[in-house]
Amino acid sequence: MKYLCLIYSDEGQWDRMSKAEGDQMYGDYMAYTASIRESGHYLGGNALQPTRTATTVRVRGGKTSTTDGPFAETKEQLGGFYLIEAADLNEAVQIAARIPGALVGSIEVRPIQQTGA
């Protein structure tokens, strides 16, 4: 089954890290990604640009409106994701718990909706 692991953290934390801390976190992510590629769980993933680059789109009454930034202000922002393959939710949670961002933020694990065809 496919799961999306959404990585939430305070995006300002990267600015507050020393170069050594940032390099360590980056290295941890690269090692994690390599490990789930090797295990066959990795299907895709990416980091996201900061929330200041986001645009929220709404369509009401046939009219499209856009707003700069994310939908809501929160303490933690969506910073990236992994799309993984796991046997079940328990395995997906175990895989998500190893994402380095879980140490400073949270990981939301969501099953991918299976559609017909």
Secondary structure, DSSP 4 states (H G I P E B T S, - for coil): -EEEEEEEE-TTHHHHS-HHHHHHHHHHHHHHHHHHHHHT-EEEEEE---GGG-EEEEEETTEEEEEES-SS--SSEEEEEEEEE-SSHHHHHHHHHTSGGGGTSEEEEEEPPP---
